[in-house]
């Protein structure tokens, strides 16, 4: 028979205790922590827009078109024997702007839609969860850039054209005509680009948004040119009057029609359209995922 073994003594459970350490007070980070605001979003968007190559290329082509075509048209007229009969010499800047506006539209769309295409918008929204603040910052920065570049370009063209066409019977523009032909047209172009930016935010596709905006600029005028039926005369007239090319010409007191927008009316029209589009974009931003 086996001899019973005495029970082994149970080891006492160790009593673990945290080692005593120095007591610290409230920790203060060496990195300053501040509440974010619109200024930070503006600085971020300014860094983006000045860093990408598309900004330099589109604005560079815009300046070349506006200045090159605007001055070339005045040079051709000044070297000819044609008399302008008190015509506004600032109106020759219209030809360059009609083509240059495509560059502003393209840049406006790319400012927002390109971030959706690359996925960078997720990083943007993570850094600034307030979607309205992001859209507002993009809008403010883009509008300032577009307005500034357009104002410099059209003002240069205006002074050159006036000096070139003095000998061809062109009138000396009044202060109101100078204001509309420089500041007014620059505001309109910048707002048209801002509308493109908002459409890019809504569509979220660069090619689609650019196509929509170019169609909005050219389609009404092209459609009106092919409306030969007498029953469509009122529609044809409305398309002529409210087409964007005609609204651009209004700033030079050279409308394509005798009725329709006049004075500063085109500016108020584009302001209203942009405001409606901005409200729609904000509503969609709050409902859709990035």
C-alpha positions as CSV (number, residue, x, y, z in Angstrom):
1,X,0.0,0.0,0.0
2,X,1.2,3.5,-0.7
3,X,2.0,5.7,2.2
4,X,-0.3,8.8,2.2
5,X,1.6,12.0,1.5
6,X,1.1,15.0,3.7
7,X,-0.6,17.9,2.0
8,X,1.7,20.5,0.5
9,X,1.4,24.0,2.1
10,X,-0.3,26.5,-0.1
11,X,1.8,29.5,-1.1
12,X,0.3,32.8,-0.2
13,X,-0.8,35.0,-3.1
14,X,1.6,37.8,-3.8
15,X,0.3,41.2,-2.8
16,X,1.1,43.4,-5.8
17,X,1.2,47.0,-5.2
18,X,2.1,49.9,-7.5
19,X,5.5,51.3,-6.9
20,X,5.4,54.7,-5.4
21,X,6.3,57.5,-7.8
22,X,6.3,61.2,-7.9
23,X,3.0,63.0,-8.1
24,X,2.5,65.2,-11.1
25,X,0.2,68.2,-11.3
26,X,-1.9,69.2,-14.4
27,X,0.0,68.6,-17.6
28,X,0.5,71.5,-20.0
29,X,1.3,70.7,-23.6
30,X,4.1,72.7,-25.2
31,X,2.0,72.8,-28.4
32,X,-0.5,75.6,-28.2
33,X,-4.1,74.3,-28.5
34,X,-6.5,76.9,-29.9
35,X,-10.1,76.7,-31.0
36,X,-10.3,76.3,-34.8
37,X,-12.1,78.9,-36.8
38,X,-12.7,80.1,-40.4
39,X,-9.3,81.6,-40.6
40,X,-7.6,78.2,-40.3
41,X,-9.7,76.8,-43.1
42,X,-8.9,79.9,-45.2
43,X,-5.2,79.3,-44.7
44,X,-5.5,75.7,-45.6
45,X,-7.4,76.4,-48.8
46,X,-5.0,79.1,-49.8
47,X,-2.1,76.7,-49.4
48,X,-4.0,74.2,-51.6
49,X,-4.9,76.6,-54.4
50,X,-1.4,78.1,-54.7
51,X,0.3,74.7,-54.5
52,X,-1.4,72.8,-57.3
53,X,-0.2,73.2,-60.9
54,X,-3.7,73.5,-62.3
55,X,-4.0,77.0,-60.7
56,X,-0.9,78.3,-62.4
57,X,-1.8,76.8,-65.8
58,X,-5.5,77.9,-65.9
59,X,-4.8,81.4,-64.7
60,X,-1.8,81.8,-67.0
61,X,-3.9,80.7,-70.0
62,X,-6.7,83.1,-68.9
63,X,-4.3,86.1,-68.7
64,X,-2.8,85.2,-72.1
65,X,-6.3,85.0,-73.7
66,X,-7.7,88.1,-72.1
67,X,-4.7,90.3,-72.7
68,X,-3.6,88.8,-76.0
69,X,-7.0,88.8,-77.8
70,X,-8.1,92.1,-76.2
71,X,-5.0,94.0,-77.2
72,X,-4.8,92.3,-80.6
73,X,-8.4,93.4,-81.5
74,X,-7.6,97.0,-80.6
75,X,-4.3,96.9,-82.6
76,X,-6.1,95.6,-85.7
77,X,-8.7,98.3,-85.5
78,X,-6.2,101.1,-84.8
79,X,-4.2,100.1,-87.9
80,X,-7.2,100.1,-90.1
81,X,-9.0,103.1,-91.5
82,X,-12.3,102.3,-89.8
83,X,-13.9,104.9,-87.6
84,X,-15.5,103.9,-84.3
85,X,-17.9,106.9,-84.2
86,X,-17.9,107.4,-80.4
87,X,-17.9,103.7,-79.7
88,X,-16.7,102.5,-76.2
89,X,-13.1,101.4,-76.6
90,X,-13.4,99.2,-73.5
91,X,-15.7,96.9,-75.4
92,X,-12.8,95.3,-77.3
93,X,-11.8,93.5,-74.1
94,X,-15.0,91.4,-74.5
95,X,-13.5,89.1,-77.1
96,X,-10.7,87.8,-74.8
97,X,-13.0,87.4,-71.8
98,X,-15.4,85.3,-73.8
99,X,-12.7,82.7,-74.3
100,X,-10.9,83.3,-71.0
101,X,-14.0,82.6,-68.9
102,X,-13.6,78.9,-69.8
103,X,-10.4,78.9,-67.8
104,X,-12.1,80.4,-64.7
105,X,-14.9,77.9,-65.0
106,X,-12.4,75.0,-65.2
107,X,-10.4,76.2,-62.2
108,X,-13.6,76.7,-60.2
109,X,-14.7,73.1,-60.8
110,X,-11.3,71.7,-60.1
111,X,-11.1,73.5,-56.7
112,X,-13.8,71.2,-55.3
113,X,-14.4,68.3,-57.7
114,X,-10.7,67.3,-57.9
115,X,-10.6,66.5,-54.2
116,X,-13.5,64.1,-54.6
117,X,-11.8,62.4,-57.5
118,X,-8.5,61.9,-55.6
119,X,-10.2,61.1,-52.2
120,X,-8.4,64.1,-50.6
121,X,-11.7,65.4,-49.5
122,X,-11.7,62.8,-46.6
123,X,-8.6,64.3,-45.2
124,X,-10.0,67.8,-45.6
125,X,-13.2,66.8,-43.7
126,X,-11.3,65.0,-41.0
127,X,-9.1,68.1,-40.4
128,X,-12.2,70.3,-40.5
129,X,-15.4,68.4,-39.7
130,X,-17.6,71.5,-40.4
131,X,-18.5,71.0,-44.0
132,X,-20.1,74.4,-44.4
133,X,-16.9,76.0,-43.2
134,X,-14.8,74.1,-45.7
135,X,-17.1,75.1,-48.6
136,X,-17.2,78.7,-47.4
137,X,-13.4,78.8,-47.2
138,X,-13.0,77.4,-50.7
139,X,-15.5,79.9,-52.0
140,X,-13.8,82.9,-50.4
141,X,-10.3,82.0,-51.4
142,X,-11.3,81.1,-55.0
143,X,-13.4,84.3,-55.4
144,X,-10.6,86.5,-54.2
145,X,-8.0,84.9,-56.5
146,X,-10.4,85.0,-59.5
147,X,-11.5,88.5,-58.9
148,X,-7.9,89.8,-58.4
149,X,-6.4,88.2,-61.5
150,X,-9.4,89.2,-63.7
151,X,-9.3,92.8,-62.4
152,X,-5.6,93.2,-63.2
153,X,-6.0,91.6,-66.7
154,X,-9.0,93.6,-67.8
155,X,-7.7,96.9,-66.4
156,X,-4.4,96.5,-68.3
157,X,-6.4,95.7,-71.5
158,X,-8.7,98.7,-70.9
159,X,-5.8,101.2,-70.6
160,X,-4.0,99.8,-73.7
161,X,-7.2,99.8,-75.8
162,X,-8.2,103.3,-74.9
163,X,-4.7,104.6,-75.7
164,X,-4.6,102.7,-79.1
165,X,-8.1,103.7,-80.3
166,X,-8.0,107.4,-79.5
167,X,-7.1,108.2,-83.1
168,X,-10.0,106.1,-84.5
169,X,-12.8,108.2,-83.2
170,X,-13.4,106.2,-80.0
171,X,-14.9,108.1,-77.2
172,X,-13.3,108.7,-73.8
173,X,-15.1,106.3,-71.4
174,X,-17.0,107.9,-68.5
175,X,-16.3,107.0,-64.9
176,X,-19.3,104.7,-64.8
177,X,-18.1,102.9,-68.0
178,X,-14.7,102.4,-66.5
179,X,-16.2,101.0,-63.3
180,X,-18.4,98.5,-65.2
181,X,-15.7,97.6,-67.7
182,X,-13.2,96.8,-65.0
183,X,-14.6,96.1,-61.5
184,X,-18.1,95.1,-62.7
185,X,-16.9,92.6,-65.3
186,X,-14.4,91.2,-62.8
187,X,-17.0,90.6,-60.2
188,X,-19.2,88.9,-62.8
189,X,-16.4,86.6,-64.0
190,X,-15.4,85.7,-60.4
191,X,-19.0,84.9,-59.5
192,X,-19.4,82.7,-62.6
193,X,-16.3,80.8,-61.5
194,X,-17.7,80.6,-58.0
195,X,-20.9,79.1,-59.4
196,X,-18.7,76.6,-61.2
197,X,-17.0,75.7,-57.9
198,X,-20.4,75.1,-56.3
199,X,-21.6,73.0,-59.2
200,X,-18.3,70.9,-58.8
201,X,-19.2,70.4,-55.1
202,X,-22.7,69.2,-56.1
203,X,-21.7,67.0,-59.0
204,X,-18.4,65.7,-57.5
205,X,-17.1,64.9,-60.9
206,X,-14.7,67.3,-62.7
207,X,-15.5,66.4,-66.3
208,X,-19.3,66.4,-65.7
209,X,-19.3,69.7,-63.9
210,X,-17.1,71.4,-66.5
211,X,-19.4,70.1,-69.2
212,X,-22.5,71.5,-67.4
213,X,-20.9,74.9,-67.0
214,X,-19.7,75.2,-70.6
215,X,-23.1,74.2,-71.7
216,X,-24.7,76.9,-69.6
217,X,-22.4,79.5,-71.1
218,X,-22.7,78.5,-74.8
219,X,-25.9,76.4,-75.2
220,X,-28.6,79.2,-74.9
221,X,-26.9,81.3,-77.5
222,X,-26.3,78.4,-79.9
223,X,-29.9,77.1,-79.5
224,X,-31.3,80.6,-80.1
225,X,-29.3,80.9,-83.4
226,X,-31.2,77.9,-84.8
227,X,-34.7,78.9,-83.8
228,X,-36.2,80.0,-87.1
229,X,-39.8,79.4,-86.3
230,X,-41.9,82.5,-85.7
231,X,-43.9,80.8,-82.9
232,X,-40.6,80.4,-81.0
233,X,-39.6,84.1,-81.4
234,X,-40.3,85.0,-77.7
235,X,-38.2,82.0,-76.5
236,X,-35.4,82.9,-78.9
237,X,-35.4,86.4,-77.7
238,X,-35.2,85.4,-74.1
239,X,-32.3,83.0,-74.8
240,X,-30.4,85.8,-76.5
241,X,-31.1,88.3,-73.7
242,X,-30.1,86.1,-70.8
243,X,-27.3,84.2,-72.4
244,X,-24.0,84.7,-70.6
245,X,-22.2,86.2,-73.6
246,X,-24.9,88.8,-73.9
247,X,-24.7,89.5,-70.1
248,X,-20.9,90.0,-70.5
249,X,-21.5,92.5,-73.3
250,X,-23.9,94.5,-71.2
251,X,-21.0,95.6,-69.0
252,X,-19.6,97.3,-72.1
253,X,-22.9,98.9,-73.0
254,X,-22.9,96.7,-76.1
255,X,-25.8,94.3,-75.7
256,X,-26.8,91.9,-78.4
257,X,-30.4,92.8,-78.0
258,X,-32.3,96.1,-77.4
259,X,-34.2,94.7,-74.4
260,X,-33.3,92.4,-71.5
261,X,-30.7,93.0,-68.8
262,X,-29.0,96.4,-68.7
263,X,-26.8,98.3,-66.4
264,X,-25.8,96.2,-63.4
265,X,-28.6,93.7,-64.0
266,X,-26.3,90.8,-65.0
267,X,-24.4,91.1,-61.7
268,X,-27.6,90.7,-59.7
269,X,-28.6,87.8,-61.8
270,X,-25.4,85.9,-61.2
271,X,-25.5,86.8,-57.5
272,X,-28.9,85.2,-57.2
273,X,-28.0,82.1,-59.1
274,X,-24.8,81.6,-57.1
275,X,-26.7,82.1,-53.8
276,X,-29.3,79.5,-54.7
277,X,-26.6,77.0,-55.8
278,X,-24.6,77.6,-52.6
279,X,-27.7,76.9,-50.4
280,X,-28.3,73.7,-52.4
281,X,-24.7,72.6,-52.0
282,X,-24.8,73.2,-48.2
283,X,-28.0,71.1,-47.9
284,X,-26.5,68.3,-49.9
285,X,-23.2,68.4,-48.0
286,X,-25.0,67.8,-44.7
287,X,-27.0,64.8,-46.1
288,X,-24.4,63.0,-48.2
289,X,-21.3,61.1,-47.1
290,X,-17.9,62.2,-48.3
